[in-house]
Amino acid sequence: MRNPFSTASSVDRLIEDEMYARIYEEIESGRLDKAAQARAIEESGDDDGAIRKAYIKHRFARIKAELTVTNELAAQVKKQEHKRWKNEEKRRVEDDLRFKQEREVSKGDKSKDPAWVTVLTVLGIIMLLTLVVIEVL
């Protein structure tokens, strides 16, 4: 049995009350939902009281359906955003791992170390000078 004092039932009741208030305002202002109005007339014929009662029933069902669709769309968007975030996070982790691996490889490769580059450059110059001296002699 449903507890009438539970938070969920209280929230449901407040939402329903807002829906009924909206429907009442529509009726009072004459700005009726065309689909609910057509269903009410089709269901009730010429009896104004019955049409009004049927309008309330059909409009309530229509608003409830709109809320359901809106909530489902919001859930889908949230799910897609979460999936996109997970993919971006995965890509960031993979990029970080790749960067760390490249850095480790470059640490092991002494030819990329600036001190080794200088030593190799000096040795290259010495070899060129030696070749030039040999050619001159």
JOMO-V581202 format. One record per backbone hydrogen bond with DSSP energy under -1.0 kcal/mol. CO is the residue of the C=O (numbers start at 0). NH is the residue of the N-H. If there is no record, write none. Layout:
co | nh
CO | NH
CO | NH
This chain:
co | nh
2 | 5
5 | 9
6 | 10
7 | 11
8 | 12
9 | 13
10 | 14
11 | 15
12 | 16
13 | 17
14 | 18
15 | 19
16 | 20
17 | 21
18 | 22
19 | 23
20 | 24
21 | 25
22 | 26
23 | 27
24 | 28
25 | 29
29 | 31
32 | 36
33 | 37
34 | 38
35 | 39
36 | 40
37 | 41
38 | 42
39 | 43
40 | 44
43 | 46
46 | 50
47 | 51
48 | 52
49 | 53
50 | 54
51 | 55
52 | 56
53 | 57
54 | 58
55 | 59
56 | 60
57 | 61
58 | 62
59 | 63
60 | 64
61 | 65
62 | 66
63 | 67
64 | 68
65 | 69
66 | 70
67 | 71
68 | 72
69 | 73
70 | 74
71 | 75
72 | 76
73 | 77
74 | 78
75 | 79
76 | 80
77 | 81
78 | 82
79 | 83
80 | 84
81 | 85
82 | 86
83 | 87
84 | 88
85 | 89
86 | 90
87 | 91
88 | 92
89 | 93
90 | 94
91 | 95
92 | 96
93 | 97
94 | 98
95 | 99
96 | 100
97 | 101
98 | 102
99 | 103
100 | 104
101 | 105
102 | 106
103 | 107
104 | 108
108 | 111
109 | 112
112 | 116
113 | 117
114 | 118
115 | 119
116 | 120
117 | 121
118 | 122
119 | 123
120 | 124
121 | 125
122 | 126
123 | 127
124 | 128
125 | 129
126 | 130
127 | 131
128 | 132
129 | 133
130 | 134
131 | 135
132 | 136
